[in-house]
Every structure is written in structure tokens, then in C-alpha cells.
């Protein structure tokens, strides 16, 4: 039985603010940034592992041609995409995919990593910009938090990946900036 880290306990705590459109936005606490380790650019030049065709899944939907990817040895990362242009997908291992297809943002699981849940959808028309412009995805060994357009909308889920020590992140989004941080662990001291 794998041992799951509890980094996500910190991610459930969020700051609230108002954006220019007057919408309440959520964002991880600033203390979370103190956990950032090395930064990895998801570009052909900067990626740790340019994966090309992923092909590690039994599901055709996860065969991503020409994807830029990285591996994170501790199973966690803090992913940022800024200046997103058009459609694309992010894949975590072969278990969880976030896709923008047309005017729909979809979060979908395959198999037991999502406890047999399938698809969650967010219409882009619900965003003040009417489209996905930026994305932050905090990935832990037992939780995933997604902050869309500066936290105007969020998606949170528990997940149970089969491989928790080697997180593989791939993206096909065209964006001005695509990067991820390796993450440390939050020290709760004597709290737990």
C-alpha cells in the first residue's frame, strides 16, 4: 500500500480577492510559494522530458502527439500556463486530463485514479473573458487543485494515481509561458 503525502492540506486554504470584473477569485496562500523548488519550463528547450507521443496509456484519448512534458520525482508539482491560445490538453500520468475543446473545459479521469468518476465540465462562457487565458494546477499525490483565469473559477478533486513517486506532466497548450515547480513538503510540526 503506497504512502500518500499530505501536501494538499495546505492547498485547501485559499485567499479570496476580487478581479477587475468584480468576481470573487480564489488563490493558494502565499505560504504555498515557499514550497517551490526548481522551475521547469515546458518547452522543447527547457523540458526535463520531451515526451512526444505519450503512448503510456491503454486509452487512445491520451496519445498526445508532440506534447511537451516533464517528470517530477516526488509526485507533486505546481504548474502555471499563462497567455493560453486556443485549445489544448494537460495530462497527469495516464490518469487525469484537463482539456479545452471548443468552448468547454473538461476534467476527466480514466480508471481507478479518480475513484471511477468520469468527466467534469465548465463552459468557457462562465468566465468573464469568455475563454481560458491562464491556468494554475497544484498537483499532489492525493489531490489536484485547478485555478482558472487567476482563480475566477476553480476545480478541485481527490485522485489516487497508481504511481505517486514519479509524476509525468504533459501539455499541448500553446501559451506565452508554460512552467512548473518541483514542490517540497509543508512542515506541520506537532499539528499532526
ZANUVO-653013 format. One record per residue: residue number from 0; x, y, z of N, C-alpha, C in turn; residue in one letter. Coordinates in pm, whole numbers, plus 50000, padded with zeros to 5 digits. Atoms other than C-alpha are relative to their C-alpha. Example, Ala and Ser with C-alpha at 12.3 -4.5 7.8 and 13.67 -1.06 7.14 Angstrom:
// ZANUVO-653013
 seq    nu    nv    nw   cau   cav   caw    cu    cv    cw type
   0 50089 49881 50000 51230 49550 50780 50090 50120 50000    A
   1 49918 49881 49994 51367 49894 50714 49923 50109 50073    S
END
This chain:
// ZANUVO-653013
 seq    nu    nv    nw   cau   cav   caw    cu    cv    cw type
   0 50084 49882 50000 50000 50000 50000 50089 50124 50000    X
   1 49915 49880 50003 50159 50334 49896 49965 50096 50113    X
   2 50022 49897 49900 50201 50611 50149 49978 50132 49929    X
   3 50030 49874 50066 50037 50933 50035 50044 50117 50086    X
   4 49959 49879 49929 50183 51270 50128 49876 50089 50021    X
   5 50114 49915 49967 49955 51534 50276 50028 50146 49975    X
   6 49977 49863 50043 50075 51845 50097 49867 50072 49978    X
   7 50126 49937 50038 49714 51907 49990 49930 50066 50117    X
   8 50066 49936 49886 49611 52002 50344 50017 50152 49992    X
   9 49976 49857 50014 49768 52342 50275 49922 50059 49883    X
  10 50065 49946 50118 49603 52376 49932 49852 50028 50023    X
  11 50141 49972 49976 49253 52371 50078 49981 50138 50060    X
  12 50006 49865 49945 49334 52704 50246 50027 50098 49886    X
  13 49988 49912 50115 49284 52988 49998 49979 50145 50038    X
  14 50026 49856 49989 49298 53366 49968 49883 50035 49909    X
  15 50109 49951 50083 48992 53546 49835 50029 50144 49960    X
  16 49983 49863 50048 49004 53861 49622 49894 50027 49893    X
  17 50089 49963 50110 48802 54050 49361 50083 50031 49878    X
  18 49930 49964 50123 48914 54068 48998 49937 50125 49939    X
  19 50049 49877 50064 48853 54359 48758 49854 49990 49958    X
  20 50139 50020 50040 48518 54207 48653 49907 49994 50121    X
  21 50080 50005 49879 48402 54210 49017 49968 49860 50049    X
  22 50022 50139 49959 48417 53832 49055 50092 49963 50116    X
  23 49918 50051 49891 48541 53664 49371 50094 49894 49944    X
  24 49898 50094 50048 48866 53480 49295 50065 49930 50119    X
  25 49931 50078 49898 49042 53208 49495 50142 49973 49952    X
  26 49861 50025 50035 49417 53151 49509 50068 49934 50119    X
  27 49930 50061 49887 49653 52936 49717 50068 50106 50087    X
  28 49934 49908 49908 49801 53106 50024 50144 50027 49957    X
  29 49861 49970 50037 50137 53283 49973 50101 49903 50062    X
  30 49909 50096 49937 50297 53033 50213 50028 49880 49909    X
  31 49984 50113 50092 50249 52773 49942 50120 50022 49908    X
  32 49888 49971 50090 50505 52950 49718 50135 49968 50063    X
  33 49875 50034 49931 50770 52883 49982 50039 49854 49979    X
  34 49971 50141 50026 50745 52515 49887 50060 49977 49861    X
  35 49949 50015 50136 50862 52583 49529 50147 49963 50000    X
  36 49861 50038 50023 51180 52407 49425 50042 50046 49863    X
  37 49950 49966 50133 51343 52401 49084 49884 50024 49904    X
  38 50101 49967 50101 51146 52555 48797 50036 49929 49870    X
  39 49984 50072 50126 51097 52352 48478 49913 50067 49896    X
  40 50080 49946 50110 50988 52517 48152 49948 49885 49915    X
  41 50057 50102 50089 50752 52305 47946 50013 50049 49856    X
  42 49965 49963 50137 50924 52396 47620 50097 49894 49950    X
  43 49904 50099 50050 51135 52180 47388 50140 50023 50058    X
  44 49866 49969 49951 51445 52362 47517 50012 49979 50151    X
  45 49990 50001 49856 51359 52364 47886 49942 49880 50071    X
  46 50068 50110 49933 51162 52049 47950 50098 49893 50046    X
  47 49918 50109 49946 51306 51769 48158 49987 49878 49910    X
  48 50027 50122 50077 51148 51507 47934 49903 50036 49888    X
  49 50085 49972 50115 51017 51595 47587 49940 49868 49953    X
  50 50054 50135 50012 50778 51304 47565 49951 49962 49862    X
  51 50055 50035 50131 50647 51328 47209 49867 49929 50017    X
  52 50124 50077 49986 50370 51075 47164 50005 49927 50133    X
  53 49996 50054 49865 50283 50973 47518 49991 49848 49998    X
  54 50009 50143 50023 50157 50624 47441 50015 49911 50121    X
  55 49984 50084 49881 50173 50504 47801 49866 49951 50054    X
  56 50134 50034 49953 49800 50452 47831 49932 49905 49904    X
  57 50084 50085 50084 49551 50197 47705 49890 50080 49931    X
  58 50109 49918 50051 49320 50487 47618 50052 50088 49888    X
  59 49955 49922 50114 49356 50642 47274 49996 50150 50027    X
  60 50015 49858 49971 49244 50977 47415 50126 50058 50062    X
  61 49881 49950 49933 49575 51001 47599 50126 49991 49914    X
  62 49885 49997 50090 49803 50961 47297 50018 50142 49949    X
  63 49982 49859 50033 49930 51318 47276 50122 50013 49910    X
  64 49889 49983 50093 50142 51385 46969 50071 50132 50029    X
  65 49921 49879 49989 50424 51634 47012 49987 50073 50132    X
  66 50018 49934 49871 50347 51706 47376 50134 50032 50064    X
  67 49884 49965 49920 50600 51882 47595 49973 49954 50141    X
  68 50027 50058 49869 50639 51706 47925 50118 50009 50095    X
  69 49897 50004 49896 50832 51681 48248 49961 49895 50102    X
  70 50024 50097 49892 50869 51428 48527 50041 50064 50131    X
  71 49972 49947 49866 50860 51516 48896 50011 49881 50094    X
  72 49968 50123 49928 51023 51255 49114 49922 49983 50129    X
  73 50072 50017 49874 50826 51329 49431 49849 49995 49981    X
  74 50143 50015 50026 50484 51306 49263 49918 50126 50017    X
  75 50073 49874 49983 50395 51674 49311 50058 50106 49908    X
  76 49948 49883 50071 50423 51997 49112 49898 50113 50008    X
  77 50084 49882 50008 50281 52347 49081 50018 50054 49858    X
  78 49993 49973 50143 50204 52408 48712 49932 50132 49967    X
  79 50055 49872 50043 50146 52750 48551 50001 50007 49848    X
  80 50007 49968 50142 50027 52829 48198 49939 50140 49990    X
  81 50045 49862 50013 49992 53197 48109 49996 50039 49853    X
  82 50015 49960 50139 49873 53356 47785 49961 49884 49911    X
  83 50043 50118 50075 49694 53042 47666 49928 50043 49872    X
  84 50059 49970 50130 49598 53048 47299 49930 49876 49947    X
  85 50076 50108 50063 49321 52816 47184 49989 49872 50082    X
  86 50025 50130 49939 49262 52451 47255 50129 49930 50039    X
  87 49885 50079 49960 49493 52205 47423 49962 49907 50113    X
  88 50024 50096 49894 49531 51940 47689 50121 49994 50094    X
  89 49897 50034 49902 49728 51870 48005 49967 49861 50051    X
  90 50018 50136 49953 49777 51511 48110 50090 49975 50120    X
  91 49925 50042 49882 49884 51390 48454 50007 49849 49998    X
  92 49979 50143 50020 50036 51044 48420 49908 49955 49887    X
  93 50100 50041 50098 49778 50847 48220 49865 49995 50070    X
  94 50115 50011 49911 49514 50911 48485 49901 50116 49990    X
  95 50086 49882 49991 49379 51266 48464 50036 50097 49889    X
  96 49979 49908 50111 49333 51503 48171 49912 50123 50017    X
  97 50076 49877 50011 49229 51867 48156 50009 50044 49854    X
  98 50003 49967 50143 49120 51960 47803 49912 50121 49975    X
  99 50085 49893 50052 48987 52270 47631 49966 49962 49858    X
 100 50050 50042 50131 48775 52163 47337 49883 50091 49967    X
 101 50104 49903 50033 48570 52433 47166 49984 50098 50114    X
 102 50023 49907 49890 48409 52640 47440 49979 49926 50133    X
 103 50018 50081 49880 48426 52366 47705 50135 49965 50062    X
 104 49885 50045 49924 48685 52300 47975 49957 49871 50069    X
 105 50039 50130 49947 48678 51933 48074 50112 49940 50084    X
 106 49909 50073 49914 48845 51745 48358 49951 49857 50003    X
 107 50047 50139 50010 48833 51370 48305 50102 49901 50056    X
 108 49923 50110 49944 48958 51061 48484 49985 49877 49913    X
 109 50011 50133 50059 49030 50717 48348 50037 49900 50109    X
 110 49968 50106 49906 49017 50412 48572 49989 50040 50146    X
 111 50017 49987 49856 49066 50396 48946 50064 50124 50061    X
 112 49935 49881 49943 49278 50713 48990 49897 50103 50048    X
 113 50105 49907 49961 48955 50913 49013 49888 49934 50076    X
 114 50106 50071 49929 48761 50657 49213 49883 49970 49908    X
 115 50098 50032 50104 48575 50574 48888 49905 50116 49967    X
 116 50071 49883 50051 48448 50929 48842 50043 50022 49856    X
 117 49965 49983 50141 48449 51039 48479 50029 50145 49967    X
 118 49973 49867 50056 48407 51395 48343 49930 50110 50079    X
 119 50058 49876 49948 48352 51740 48495 50019 50106 49893    X
 120 49994 49901 50107 48277 52031 48261 49974 50141 50053    X
 121 50019 49858 49971 48300 52410 48280 49990 50073 49867    X
 122 50011 49923 50124 48162 52616 47989 50084 50127 50008    X
 123 49915 49880 50002 48407 52891 47892 49918 50128 50009    X
 124 50084 49880 49993 48115 53135 47869 49977 50046 50144    X
 125 50013 49962 49860 48106 53131 48251 50117 50083 50050    X
 126 49884 49917 49964 48445 53309 48256 49978 50141 49948    X
 127 50023 49862 50043 48445 53689 48236 50068 50028 49866    X
 128 49932 49982 50128 48693 53669 47943 49936 49916 49890    X
 129 50064 50087 50098 48479 53403 47771 50090 49890 49946    X
 130 49906 50102 50045 48784 53179 47726 50104 49976 50108    X
 131 49890 50032 49909 49067 53013 47912 50121 50083 49962    X
 132 49883 49916 50025 49356 53259 47946 50121 49957 50083    X
 133 49890 50045 49915 49561 53124 48235 49952 49886 50088    X
 134 50032 50121 49925 49579 52813 48445 50110 49975 50101    X
 135 49906 50050 49900 49745 52708 48768 49946 49867 50050    X
 136 50042 50132 49958 49735 52342 48860 50096 49952 50109    X
 137 49921 50050 49888 49859 52227 49202 49973 49851 50011    X
 138 50015 50146 50005 49922 51853 49189 50073 49938 50116    X
 139 49949 50070 49883 49975 51641 49497 49982 49850 49974    X
 140 50017 50144 50016 49987 51265 49544 49860 49954 50035    X
 141 50137 50039 49967 49624 51271 49661 49896 50106 49968    X
 142 50096 49893 50032 49468 51597 49542 50051 50081 49881    X
 143 49968 49910 50110 49457 51825 49237 49909 50122 50013    X
 144 50076 49874 49995 49351 52192 49252 50031 50078 49874    X
 145 49984 49928 50126 49294 52393 48933 49941 50139 50016    X
 146 50041 49861 49989 49275 52773 48931 49998 50058 49859    X
 147 50020 49957 50137 49135 52914 48606 49987 50151 49996    X
 148 50001 49854 50018 49197 53273 48491 50016 50075 50132    X
 149 49970 49930 49876 49354 53393 48814 49913 49958 50117    X
 150 50084 50051 49892 49121 53184 49030 49855 50042 49991    X
 151 50141 49962 50018 48795 53321 48887 49909 49878 50012    X
 152 50068 50129 49983 48683 52958 48865 50104 49900 50048    X
 153 49910 50103 49951 48834 52659 49041 49936 49863 49981    X
 154 50043 50140 50002 48812 52283 49011 50093 49927 50097    X
 155 49921 50076 49903 48928 52056 49293 49955 49855 49998    X
 156 50036 50140 49996 48941 51682 49312 50103 49920 50078    X
 157 49908 50099 49946 49092 51396 49503 50036 49906 49887    X
 158 49964 50102 50096 49285 51142 49299 50092 49900 50067    X
 159 49922 50110 49945 49457 50814 49366 50081 49935 49889    X
 160 49920 50059 50109 49725 50758 49099 50072 49875 50046    X
 161 49929 50123 49967 49890 50419 49086 50148 50026 50026    X
 162 49858 49966 49982 50237 50578 49061 50008 50138 50064    X
 163 50000 49872 49929 50278 50850 49324 50139 50059 50017    X
 164 49865 49949 49980 50656 50886 49325 50059 50062 49874    X
 165 49946 49951 50127 50704 50981 48958 49886 50058 49918    X
 166 50109 49933 50070 50452 51233 48826 50047 50043 49862    X
 167 49971 49961 50137 50452 51278 48449 49896 50100 49955    X
 168 50089 49892 50041 50303 51607 48325 50029 50032 49855    X
 169 49986 49967 50142 50242 51671 47954 49897 50105 49961    X
 170 50090 49893 50043 50087 51970 47778 50009 50019 49850    X
 171 50002 49962 50142 49978 52053 47424 49952 50143 49982    X
 172 50045 49861 50011 49866 52409 47504 50109 50088 49940    X
 173 49911 49893 50041 50025 52694 47314 49977 50115 50097    X
 174 50013 49896 49899 50093 52957 47579 50126 50086 50001    X
 175 49883 49912 49990 50321 53256 47637 50101 49944 50099    X
 176 49913 50060 49899 50460 53083 47947 49940 49868 50045    X
 177 50041 50132 49950 50441 52716 48047 50113 49948 50088    X
 178 49894 50045 49909 50636 52614 48354 49939 49936 50124    X
 179 50045 50068 49879 50612 52406 48668 50113 49998 50101    X
 180 49903 50008 49891 50785 52399 49004 49995 49862 50064    X
 181 49995 50113 49909 50902 52094 49187 49954 50050 50135    X
 182 50057 49955 49872 50735 52103 49528 50063 49928 50117    X
 183 49957 50059 49875 50858 52048 49880 49879 49961 50083    X
 184 50108 50040 49909 50651 51932 50175 49980 50107 50106    X
 185 50031 49904 49894 50477 52157 50423 50023 49933 50135    X
 186 49970 50054 49867 50601 52105 50779 49894 50047 50098    X
 187 50105 49966 49905 50305 52095 51014 50048 49990 50145    X
 188 49946 50010 49864 50534 52038 51313 49923 49902 50083    X
 189 50074 50087 49906 50335 51899 51602 49849 50002 49977    X
 190 50144 49991 50024 49996 51970 51444 49940 49862 49977    X
 191 50054 50132 50035 49951 51615 51307 50034 49897 50105    X
END
